[in-house]
Amino acid sequence: MKLVLMKKHKKDCGIPAHHKKKRHFHKKKPGSLLKLIHDIKHGLLRLKQQFQSLTGTVAELSARVSTLEQQVATLNSRLGIGPGPAPGPGPGPGPAPGPAPGPGPAPGPAPAPGPAPGTGPTGIVALLTPRINSRVTLETPVGTIFGTLILIGEDYVQVLEPDGSNVLIPFRSLLAVS
């Protein structure tokens, strides 16, 4: 402590009456800077690990999407579906009277490529085919889906949502269409 002489209070005694303390200056500790550097390094390592994990997830999802695209392309080529409405069974030439001349398969019922008329999702396909490339609302057990109808597959519907994501909905999950 430093003594400060106060002449004002000096009366009978020769000792000053007031003592003034020095101010204490707080020094910054060097450990806090090292802790800050350590925290930054730790955060960067954690971000690197998260980035690597996301990269692996994206690669896996990309592979799954490419296999699904190949399956859809195979299915479309098998059904003859192009970038338009799905072809329906159109009227063909009537059967000729009498036996067909020439080599060929024996006359008889040929297996239909799709479900028989009046069974399966034919009603849904017939309902949705005129609505391709237009806005639709599909209700499913999960919730309502709004978007543009892009494709009608063998047993699914593909819808493009307003946020740009493609949604594949199986016919068995459709509750209502509007």
C-alpha positions in Angstrom: 0.0 0.0 0.0 1.1 3.4 -0.8 0.7 6.1 1.8 -0.8 9.4 0.6 -0.2 12.3 2.8 -3.4 14.2 3.6 -2.4 17.4 5.1 -6.0 18.4 5.6 -6.6 15.7 8.2 -3.4 16.1 10.1 -4.1 17.3 13.6 -2.4 15.8 16.6 -0.8 12.8 15.1 2.1 12.6 12.6 0.6 9.6 10.8 -1.5 10.4 7.8 -5.2 9.5 8.2 -6.0 8.1 4.7 -4.5 5.3 2.8 -5.0 5.0 -1.0 -4.9 1.5 -2.7 -3.2 0.9 -6.0 -5.5 -0.2 -8.8 -5.2 -3.9 -9.8 -4.8 -4.5 -13.5 -6.0 -7.9 -14.6 -3.6 -9.6 -16.9 -5.0 -11.7 -19.8 -3.9 -15.3 -19.3 -2.2 -17.0 -22.2 -4.1 -20.2 -21.6 -7.4 -18.7 -22.9 -5.8 -18.1 -26.4 -4.6 -21.7 -26.5 -8.0 -22.9 -25.4 -9.6 -20.9 -28.2 -7.2 -22.4 -30.8 -7.9 -25.9 -29.5 -11.7 -25.3 -29.7 -11.4 -24.0 -33.3 -9.3 -27.1 -34.3 -11.8 -29.4 -32.6 -14.7 -27.7 -34.4 -12.9 -28.0 -37.8 -12.2 -31.7 -37.2 -15.9 -32.3 -36.3 -17.0 -30.4 -39.4 -14.6 -32.5 -41.5 -16.0 -35.7 -40.1 -19.6 -34.6 -40.8 -18.6 -33.6 -44.3 -17.1 -37.0 -45.0 -20.2 -38.7 -43.6 -22.4 -36.6 -45.8 -20.2 -37.3 -48.8 -20.6 -41.0 -48.2 -24.4 -40.6 -47.8 -24.7 -38.6 -51.0 -22.6 -41.2 -52.9 -24.9 -44.0 -51.6 -28.0 -42.1 -52.5 -26.7 -41.2 -55.9 -26.0 -44.9 -56.6 -29.6 -45.7 -55.4 -31.1 -43.0 -57.6 -29.2 -44.2 -60.7 -30.3 -47.8 -60.1 -33.9 -46.6 -59.7 -33.6 -44.5 -62.9 -32.3 -47.6 -64.8 -35.3 -49.6 -63.4 -37.7 -46.9 -64.5 -36.1 -46.7 -68.0 -36.3 -50.5 -68.3 -39.9 -50.5 -67.2 -40.8 -47.7 -69.6 -39.1 -49.4 -72.5 -40.8 -52.7 -71.7 -44.2 -51.0 -71.6 -43.4 -48.6 -74.5 -44.1 -45.5 -72.4 -42.4 -42.4 -73.8 -42.5 -38.8 -72.7 -46.2 -38.6 -73.2 -49.4 -40.3 -71.9 -49.3 -44.0 -71.3 -50.6 -46.0 -74.3 -53.8 -47.8 -73.7 -55.2 -50.8 -75.4 -56.5 -49.4 -78.7 -58.8 -51.1 -81.1 -57.0 -53.3 -83.5 -58.1 -55.0 -86.7 -60.8 -57.5 -86.1 -60.1 -61.2 -86.4 -60.3 -62.6 -89.9 -62.9 -65.3 -90.5 -61.5 -68.7 -90.7 -58.0 -70.0 -89.8 -55.1 -67.7 -90.4 -52.9 -68.8 -93.3 -49.1 -69.0 -92.9 -46.7 -69.9 -90.1 -47.3 -68.2 -86.8 -48.4 -68.8 -83.3 -51.5 -70.9 -82.8 -54.6 -68.8 -82.5 -55.8 -68.4 -79.0 -55.8 -65.8 -76.2 -52.5 -64.0 -76.0 -51.3 -62.9 -72.6 -52.0 -59.2 -72.0 -49.1 -57.0 -71.2 -51.0 -55.2 -68.5 -53.8 -56.0 -66.1 -57.1 -57.3 -67.5 -59.7 -54.6 -68.2 -61.8 -53.7 -65.1 -59.2 -55.1 -62.6 -56.2 -53.5 -60.9 -55.2 -49.9 -61.3 -56.7 -49.5 -64.7 -59.3 -47.1 -63.3 -56.6 -45.0 -61.7 -54.6 -45.0 -64.9 -57.6 -44.0 -66.9 -58.4 -41.2 -64.5 -54.8 -39.8 -64.3 -53.7 -40.2 -68.0 -55.5 -37.0 -69.2 -53.9 -35.1 -66.3 -50.3 -35.7 -67.2 -48.3 -32.4 -67.1 -51.0 -30.7 -65.0 -51.3 -29.9 -61.3 -52.8 -32.6 -59.2 -53.5 -33.2 -55.5 -53.0 -36.7 -54.2 -54.0 -37.9 -50.8 -52.1 -40.7 -49.2 -52.0 -42.3 -45.8 -48.9 -40.2 -45.1 -50.4 -36.9 -46.1 -51.5 -34.7 -49.0 -49.1 -34.2 -52.0 -49.4 -31.3 -54.4 -47.5 -31.1 -57.6 -47.3 -31.7 -61.4 -48.1 -35.2 -62.6 -45.1 -36.4 -64.7 -45.4 -40.1 -65.3 -47.8 -43.0 -64.7 -46.0 -46.2 -64.3 -47.1 -49.8 -64.0 -48.0 -49.5 -60.4 -46.9 -46.0 -59.4 -47.4 -42.3 -60.1 -44.5 -39.8 -60.3 -45.2 -36.2 -59.2 -42.9 -33.2 -59.3 -43.5 -31.1 -56.2 -43.2 -27.3 -56.3 -39.8 -27.5 -54.4 -38.4 -29.5 -57.3 -38.4 -33.0 -55.7 -39.8 -36.0 -57.5 -42.2 -38.2 -55.6 -43.0 -41.8 -56.5 -46.4 -42.9 -55.1 -47.6 -46.5 -55.5 -51.2 -46.9 -56.6 -52.0 -48.9 -53.4 -51.2 -45.8 -51.4 -53.5 -43.4 -53.2 -56.6 -42.5 -51.2 -58.0 -39.6 -53.4 -57.1 -37.7 -56.5 -58.2 -34.2 -57.3 
